[in-house]
């Protein structure tokens, strides 16, 4: 009996330790390092483990990637450091203030922001955490002003005199504190989850939230506790780092550190905290090994971590159908603007408004360069908005239609831009041929990047594309490592050998023509069998397999089509800027493009245009910092709170309200418009039930699919408009 009980425990232990052992073995073979540097890697890994475990806790509670994990502890850390440096407060008292502050920040964020997105798709909430990260980081800049100081680099040490050497480094009490406190914090989280009533309830609500709610578990309050614990872990990590490396106030952790945390999450299957923590420590040692052996090439860390992510995804086991279904249902939601109902299309006033709107929009686009005449800078910005609409359309195709989340779209744009510039500058090809080469390159690169995630679902394409984006900007398209990458000025060649593009208006019209061709082509694909397969892939991947659809081929098609459009956009962007710079295509820009698509509306081509105009155009053309703030992190959060379906969803509701008034005035019964009113009435009834039964019955909208009626499409989200009414919109 003892052997039978011990064997599963040994297998679980081996499974938790194996990824870390393999990483360390790879590091020893490829990047050997002295003992002192290895110890430094362990310390860095422990701090990274605190961040990764905090992200895992939030994922278990909310099924999202929390990109604001570091920033949750950033402001309390800056406050504690400021108390020590500027007010002379006792070190340990300041630490206590910072720890309490981090708990308060985590709780307030969950109550004021995260809880507002309970009925939104998890994808929307993940994008909201990106805006939240920027907002919290910006807020830390104002903390030193309480003492009349400017944000400056600060470092605080443990008030204990202790130094020892391990070749070739000297360690202090700050390193010892990190080696003691970080493991204790991780053990404390494990004890909380395993041996306390709150921890057991958190585990139960994370694994089966629907059953936990039916048993009366206060899921919402538990999620507040999870966010408070995650913020406390972040504070501990950043404050300990402040004693070792210093703390530049208001500066985010690097994308390399973010990729290391995501790699640990992938290796730990998102929820295995022991594996995640051990993997994070091993990854810290691996990073130090790469830096020690390639001190002059720090950009190599990104590609190495990206390789770890790819191997982890390839070795990852496919989970059960139920878990996969839940993840897909929470990550694949996208609202579309449905076409005008058939009953109203032939009405004179509807046709008049439609054609008048098209003429107004078309006339404005054609006249824009002349309206901005005399200001070449504004003409360039207007052209850039058009190019970013094309790039955002590539995100709509991949994520909004096919349900494959991408956080590295600008990497495909970068490859298209680099190869397009190489074709026109080195091979002296026409711009039209350069665009075709760039699009083909983007398609090939995107399909290759999709390979590790073809058999996986949920957010894993996001991790893969983000890893590829970091590797691209740091290494793959860096002129430091590859001589073919353009470094000189990129001149605009003539189009078709006849049309010179030296003026901004002429190039604007070329970009506008490319946008029109992209829209026409994508709309044609959307109405074809390929488009229907992509939409079915988003809604019910397992269901379309029963109809003989090759899911792997469908995913490759989605990545290829999206990569082609992104590559074309990259070629246009490089020739617009007349230079290629990897920083223009960094992972931060990928986040921004994805946010643009979500704010505009992931399921709509109109959303791509509205999102690009809102974020890019708002930042460049709105007068004054007050108005430009609408396109900042705070503006993104505000839009997502008020308009979860994006700007295109709001536009669609306004249009439907007008169509409903037309139908009522003409006495025409339009079932789809009447169904919308019925849905609103049902929502009011549900709100009334909530007031009586309690909010906890609705804590996890994404788990509604588990208890949905037979035949409900996977991907249905309560209150998001996806599922009920979605089939009618895509019919």
N, C-alpha and C positions, 0 to 999 in steps of 0.2 A: 504493500500500500504506500509506503514511504517513497519507493522508487517511482510509482505511478504519479504521486503528487509532485515529486521533485522534477521529473522530466519536462513537463510543460514550463515550469519556472525556469529551468536551465535554457530551454529554447527561447523563451522571451528575453532572458538576459543576454544570450548570444546574439539575438536579433537586434537588441538595442546597442550592443557594443560593436558589432561587425562593421557598420559604416565608418565609425571613427578609427577602427583598427586599419581598415583599408586605406583611408586617407593618410594616416601617419606612415603606413608602409610605402605609399606612393611618394610622400614627401621625403622619406629617408633615401629612396632610390633615385629620385630626380632632383631634389633640392636639399642636400645634406647641410646641416648647420651646427654650430657649436652649442653646448649645453645651455649657456647663458641666453642665447637668442631663442632657443627652444622654450626656456622658462618664460621669456618675454611673450612668446606666442601663446603659451598657456594662459597668461594673464589677459592678453588681448582677447583670446577666445572666451574666457569666462565672462568678460564684459559683453561680448557679442552674444553669449548664451542668454544673458538676462534679457536682452532685446528680443532674441528669437523666441524665447519661452513666453514673453509678454505677447508677441504677435500670435503665437499658437493659442494662448488662452482666449484672446479676442476672436480668433477664427472658430474655436470650439463653441463660443457663446453666440456669435453673430454670423458665422459663415462668410467672413469677409477678410480681405487682406488689409490690415490697418497700417497704412503708410504714414500715419501720424504717431506711430509708437514712440519714436525717439523724442519727438517734440512734446509729448505728454510730460516728460520729465525735464525738458529743457528750461522752461520758465522757472519751475521751483529750484532748479540747480543755480540758475543765474541769480535768483533771489538769495539763496543761501550764501553763495560766493560773495555777493555784494554786501550782505550783512557782516561777513568776516572782514572783507577788505576795506569797506568804507566806514562801517560803524564800530569795528573792533569787537563785535559780539563773539562770545565764546564759541569755539569751533563746534563742540558737541551740541550746544544749544541751537546753533545755526543749522546743523544737520537735522535736528528734530523738527525745526520750523520747515525746512525744505521737504522732509518726508511727509509731514502733515499736509503741506501745500500740494504735493503731488497727488495725494489721495483726494483732496478736494478738487483739483483740476480734473482728474479722471472721472470723478462722480458728476461734476457739473457738465463736462463734455457729453457724457452719456445721457444725462437727463435733458439737457437743453438742445442737443444736436442729434445724437445718434438715435434717440427714441423717436424723433420726428420722422425717421425713415423706416419705421417698422413695416409699413405697407408698401414700401418701394422695393424694387429688385435689389438684390445684394450688390449687383454691379454699380448701381447708382450710389449706394452707400459707400462702396470702395472709392469711387471718384470723389465723394464728399470728404473722405479722409485725406485725399491729396490736397484739397483746398484747405482743410482743417490744419494740416501740417504747415502750409505756408502761412496761415493766419497766426498760429501759435508761435512760429519762428519770428514773424514780424513783431508780434507782441512783446517778445523778450527784449527787443531793442529799446523799449521804453522803460524797462525796469531800472537801469542805472541812472536814468534821469531823475528818479526820486531823490537821489543824493547829488543831483546836479552834475553827474558825470556822463561821459560819452561811452558807448559800448567799446570796450577794449579787451585785448587778450588778458586773461587772468588765470592765476594758478594758486591753489591753496594746498598746503601740506598738512598731513596728520601731525599734531603737536607732540610727536614722540621722536626722539633722536635714535635712529637706527639705520645702519648702513652695512651692507655686505656685498661681496663681489662673487660673481660666477662668470668666468671668462666668456666673452670679453666685456661684460656690462657690469655696472654698479647698480644695486637695487637699494631702495630706501623703505621707510615705514609705509609709504603710500602703496608700494607694490605688495608688501605683506598684508596690508589692510584689504587690498583687492583679492588676494589669494584666500583670505579668511571670510570676508563678508559676502562675496559673490556666491561661493558654494553654500554658505548658510542660508542665503536668500533662496537659492534654488531648492534646497532641502525643505525650507519652510513652505514653499509652494506645494511641494510633493506631499508634505504632511497635511496641509490645508485641504487638498483635494481628496486625500485617501482616508483620513482619520477623523474628520470633523463633519458635523451634519451639513454645514454650508457647502463644504467641498463635495460631499456625496450628492447633494442636490444640484450643484453646478455640473458635475459629471453626468448626472441623469438627464438634466435639461439639455445638455449639449448632445448627448447620444440619441435621445428620443424626446424631443421637446413637446411633441403632441401628447404623449402619454403623461409626461411630467405635468403639463397644464391640466389635464383631466384629473390628475391626482391632487390638484390644489397647490402645486409647487409655484411659488411667486417668481416666475421666470424673469420678469422685468427687474425686480429688485436684485436678483442674482446677477444679472448682466451689469448692473451698476457696480456691484462688488467686484466683478471681473475687471471692469475698466479701471477701478481704483487700484486693484492689485497690479495691473499692467503698468499703470502710471508710476506706481511705487518702484517697480523693477526698473523702469526707464530712468527714474531719478537716481537710483543706486548706481546704475551703470555709468551715467554721465558724470555724476559727482566723483566717483572713484577715478574716472578718466581725467577729471580736472586736476587731481593731485599728481597724475603721472605725465600727461601730455599737455595739460593746460586746457582752458575752455575759451575759445573765441566766441563771445556772446553773439547769439543770433545766427550762428553758422550751423547749417544742417550737417548731419553725418554724411559722408561721401556715399555715392552710389555703389562703390565697391563694398562698403560695410553693409548696405542694404542688400546687395546681392549675396553676401555671405550669410546673412540672416535667412534669406529666402532659400538658399541652398540647404541650410540646416533644416528648414521646414520641409522641403521636398524629401530629404533623406529620412526624416521622421514621419513621413506620411501625414503631415499637417498637425497631427494630434498626439503623437507619441512623445511626451515631454522628455523622457529619459534619453531617447535617441536624438532628439533635437538638441538638447543640452550638450551631450557628448560630441555630437557632430560639429557643433559650433566651436567647441574647444579645439578639436582637431583641425578645423578650418583656420582657426587663428594661428596654429603652428604652421600650417601650410602657407599662409600668407607671409609670415615672417621668413619662411624658407625661400620663397620666391624673391622677396626683397633682399635677403642676404646674398643670394647668388646672382642677382641682377639689380644691384643697387642703382645703377644708372638707367634702368628700364622699369620703373614702377608700373608702367602701363601693362606689363605682362600679368599682373595679378588678376585683372578682369577676365582675360581669356582663360586662365587656369580655373578660376571659379566657375566660369561659364561651362567649361568642360566637365567639372564636377556635377553641375546641374543636369547636363545632358546625360551623363552616365547614370545619375540617380534616377532620372525619368525612365531611361531604357530598362533599368533593373527593377523598377517599381512594379509591384503586383497590381493587377486590375482589381478594384474592390468590388464589393457586392453590388448587385443591381439596385438595391434600395438606396444605398449611400450615393451611388453614382447618380441616380435619379434626383435625389435631393440637391446635389451640387449643381447638376445641369439646370434644374428648375430655378435656382437662385442666381445663376450667372448668365443665362441665355435670354433674359427678358428684354424685349425691345418693342416699343410702340410704333405703329405705322400710321401715316395719314391715309385713310382709305379714299378711294376715288369717289367722285360725285355719284350719288345713287342714280341708277338707270332711269328711275321714274322722273328725275328732274333735269337730266342732261339736255334734253331737247327744248326746254323752256327758253323763250327769247331772252328774258332778263338774266337767267343763269349763263347762257352763252355770251351775252353782252358783257357781263361782269368778268367772265373768264378771259375773253379776248382783250378787253380793255386792260385787265391786269397784266396780261402778257405783253401788251404793247408798251405799257408804262415801264415795266421792269426792263424790257429789251431796249427801249429808248434811253432809259437812264444809264444802262451799261454802255451803250454805244456813245453816249454824250459825255461820259465821265471824264475821259482824258481832256476834253476841251473845257469842261467845267473847272478842271484843276490846272489849266494852262498857266504857264508862268511860274509854276512850282514843280520842278522836276522831282523833288523829294517826295511830294505827295503823290505824284504819278507813279513813282516806283512803289510806294506803299500800297496804292490801289491795285497795282499789278500783283504784288505779293499776296494780297487778300484773295485774288482770283486763283493764284497757284495753290494757296492753302485750302481753298474749297476743293480743288482736285485731290489734294492729299487727304483731306477729311473724308471724301467720298470713298477712298480706298479703305478707311476704317469702317465706314458704314457697311460696305460690302462684306468685309471679313467678320466683324463683330455683330453689327445690327442685323444682317441677313443670315449669315452662317453660324452665328453664335460662338465664334472662336475669338476669345479675348486677346488683344494685342497691346502690350505696353512698350513695344519697340518698333513701331511703324516707321519712325524716322531713319532707322537703319536701312530699310529697303529703299527709302528715299535717297539716302546717302549713296548707296551702291548705284542707283540709277543716275544720280548726279555726277558721280565720279566717272563712270563709264561713258556717259553721254558727253561729258567735257573732253575725255580722252579721245573719243571718236571724232569730235569736231576740231580739236586742236592738233592732235598728233596725226590722225589719218586724213584730216582735212575733208571730212564728209559734210554733206548738207545737213542742216538742222533737222530736217524731216527724218533722215536716216539715223541721226543721233538720237532722236526721240524713240524710234523703234528699237534701237540697240539698248537704250536705257530701260525701256519697258520690259524687254525680254530678259535683261539682266535682273531687274527687280523681281520678275516672276520666278526665275530659276532660283535665286537666293531665297525667296520666301518659301518655295516648296521644299528646299533643302532644310531650312530652319524648322519646318513643320514636322519633319520625320520623327523626332523623339516623342511627339504628343499625338500621333495619329490614332493610337489605341486608347488614349486617355481622354478624360472629360473634365469639365469644370474650369478652374483657373490656371491649369498647367500650361496652356499656350501662352498665357500672360507672363509666366516666369521664364519660359524659354525665350520669348521675344525680347524681354527685358535683359536677360543675360546676353543675348546676341547684340543688343544695342550697346551695352557697356563694352563688350569686346570689340565692337566695330569702331566706336569713337576712340577707345584707348589704344587699339592695336591694328585691327584689320584694315582700316583706311587711314592710318597715320603715315604721313610721308617719311617719318623717322624710320619706319620698318619696311616700307614698300615704295620703291622709286617711281612706279608708274602713276601713283596718285598725283593729280595735277596740283602744282604749287604756284604756277605763274598766273598772270591775268588771263581770264577766259574771255576771248572776244566772241561776239555774236556773228556767226556766219550768215550768209544770205539764205533766205528760205527759197527752196526750189531753184537756187542759183540766180534768182532775179530780184527778189524783194529784199532790200537792205533794211536791217533792223537796228540802225544806230540810234534812232530816237526812241524815247520812252513810249509815246503813243503807239508807234508801230509795233513794238514788242508787246504792249498791252493787248492789242487786237489779236496777235498770234496766240497769246495765253488764253484769251477769251474764246477764240475759235477752238482751241484744244479742249477747253471746258465744255463747250457745246457738244463736241464729238464724244467726249467721255460720258456726258449725261445721256446722249442718245444711245450710245452703245450699252451702257449699264441698264437703261430702261428696257432695251430690247432683250438683254439677258434676263432681266427680272421677269419678263413675260414668257420666257421660254421654259422648256423642261428643266434646263440647268438651274434657272432661278427658283423654280418650284422645289427642286431637290435641295437647294441651299436653305430655303425657308423651312422645309421639313426637317433638315438636319438640325436646325436651331430648336425646333419645337419638340421633336421626338426621334432621337437618334436610333433607339432600338426599334421603334415602330417602322421606320423606313427600311431597315434591314429585312423585315419580313416581306417587303414588296420587291426584294431583289436588288435594292440599291447598294452599290459598293460605297460604304461609308468612308473608307480610306481614300478612294478616288475623289469623292465629293469634297473632303477636307482639303486634299491637294489642289483641287480646282479652285476652291475658295481662296486659298493662300496664293495660288498662281495669279488669279484675276486681280486680287488686291495688290499683290506685288507689282504687277504690270502697271496699274494706275499710279501706284506710289513712285515707281521708277520714272514714269513720264513726268510726274510732278517734280521729282528731283532734278531732272535734266533742265526743266524750265526754270527752276529756282536758281540753279548754279549759273545759268546764262543770264538770269536777271541780275544777280549779284555780281556777276563777272569774276567770280572767285570761288574756290572750293576750300572750305574750312571745316574740319571734323567737329568743331565746337557748335556749329550751326545745326548739326544733326545729332546732338548728344541726347542721352536718355531723358534729360529734363524737357527737351523739346518733344520727345515722344509722349511724355505724360501730358504735355500741353495740347498736343494734337488729339489725343484720346479724350481729354476733357472737353475740347471743342466739339467733338462728335456727340458726346453725352449731353452737353448743355443744349446743343442744337436739336438733338433727337436722333437716337441711334438708328431708328428704323426708316428714316426718310432722307431722300436726296435734298429736299428743302432744308432739312435739319443741318446738313453739312454746310450749306450756304449761310444759314442763320447763325450757326455756331461760329463760323469763321468771321463773319461780320461783327458778331458780338465781342469775341475775345480779341482777335487780331485788329479788326477795324476800330473797336472801342479803345484799345490801348494806344492806337496811333492817331486817331482823328478826333476823339472827344476833347473838348477844351478844358484845361485845368485838371489838377490832380484829383479834385473831388469827383468829377464825372468819370475820370479814368479809373477810379477805384471800383466802378461797377464791373470792370473787366478783370478785377483782381481776385484773390482767393475769397475774400468776403462776398464779392459779387457772385461768384460761382456757387458758394454755399446758399446764398439767398435764392438764386434761381432754382437750384435743385430742391430746396425746401418748398418753394411756392409752386414750382412746375416740375414735378418728378418726371413727366414725359418729355421735358425739354421745350424749347421755344416752338418747335414745329408742332408739338402736341397742343400747345396753347393756340397756335394759329388754326389748327384743325378744329378745335372746339368752337372758336369764334365763327369759322366758316360754317360748321354744322348748325350752330344756333341760327345763323342767317338762313340757311337752307330749310331749317325747320319752320321758320316764320313764313318763307315762301310757300312751303307745302301747306301750311295751315291756311294761308290766304287763298290758295288755289283749290283747297279742299282735296288735296292729294294725300293718300295714305302711303307713307314710306316706312316699311317695317324696320329698317335699320335705325332710322332716327327715333322711332317710337321705342325701340329696344333700349336706346341710350337713356331715355327718360325713365324707363322701367328699372334700369340698372341703378340710376341715381336714387330712385325711391327705395330699392332694396338696400342700398348702402345706408340710407337714413334709418331703416328698420334695424339694421345690424348695429348702428350706433346706439339705438335705444336699448337693444339687448345688452350691449357692452355696459351701459350705465347701470343696469340691474345686476348682471352676473359678475362683471369685473373686467378690468383691462387685461388681466393675465391670460385670458383665453385667446388673446390675439398677439401674444408676444413674438411668435415666430411664424409670419405669413408664409415663409418658404417651406414650412413643414405641412402646409395645408395639402400639398400634393400627396402626402402619405395616406391621408384619409379621404381623398377625393373620390367622387363617384366613379364607377367603372366607365372607361371611355374618355375621361378627362385628359386633355393633352398634357404631356409632360412639359413643364414650362409655365403652367398656370400660376399666376401670382394674385393673391387677394388684393383687390383694389387697384391693380396696375393697368387694367385694360388688356392684359395679355392672357389669353385663354378664352374667357367669355367675350365674344365679339371679335377675337383675333381671326378665327377661321373665316368669318364673314368679311373681314377687311382684306384677307389675302385671297379670297375666292376669285 
